[in-house]
């Protein structure tokens, strides 16, 4: 949709960090399923997101697992 097209155009100029708002209204299972859905849709559409690598630089080839105390990649869940 229009959000994906906007993100495709925007990713060339800024780092994209997806965020799940109001994650406290979801169960852990719902949140994790939604996170996987978002990531798969973004990958399928070719949208690159910013991934933390501990040094503050984007590195699409290296996942952020285990860095900065987090075992989950974006999108981040917030309340």
N, C-alpha and C positions, 0 to 999 in steps of 0.2 A: 503494500500500500504506500501511501504518501509518506508515512513515517520511515519506511525502509529507504525510499528514494532520498529523503532528506538526510538520513544518516550516511548513505553512500556519498553524497556530495560533501557533507560536513567532515567526514573522516580524513579527507585530504588536508584539512586545515587545523583540526584540533583532535585531541585524544578523546575517544568515546568511552564512557564508563556507564554501562547500564545499571540501573538501580530499580529494585522492586520496592515500591512505596507501600506503606501500610502492611508490611509483611507480618506484623503481629496479629493480623486478622486471619491468617492462614495457619493450618497445621504444618508441622515440619515436613510431612510427606507432600502436602500440596505445594509448599514453597519450593522444595527440591524438584518436584515434577515441573513446576512453572519455570524454574531456573533452566532446567534441561531443555524445555520447549523453546525458550527465548534464545539460548545459545545455538540450538540446531537451526532455528529459522534465520538467525543472523549469518551463520556459516553458509547455509544454503543460498542465501542472497548475496554472498560475497562481502558482507560488511565486517570489517576488522575492528575489534575493540581493543582498548588499552589493557595490557596485562601487566600487573606488578611483577617485577623481577628482582626486587630488592635494591636496585640501583636507580629507580625512578625513570627508566627508559622503556619504551615499548619494544617488545620482542615477541612477535607472533609465532616464532618457531619454538620458543621455550615457554611451556606452561608455568603458571605461578604457584603450583601446588607446593605447600610447605613454606612459603615465604611470608615474612612479616606476621607470623602467628596465625595465618589463615590456611586452611586446607581446601578451601573452595574458591574457584575462580569467579569473576564477575558473572552475572549481575549480583550486586550486593543487596542484601535485604535490610531495610530500615523500617522503623516504626513511625 
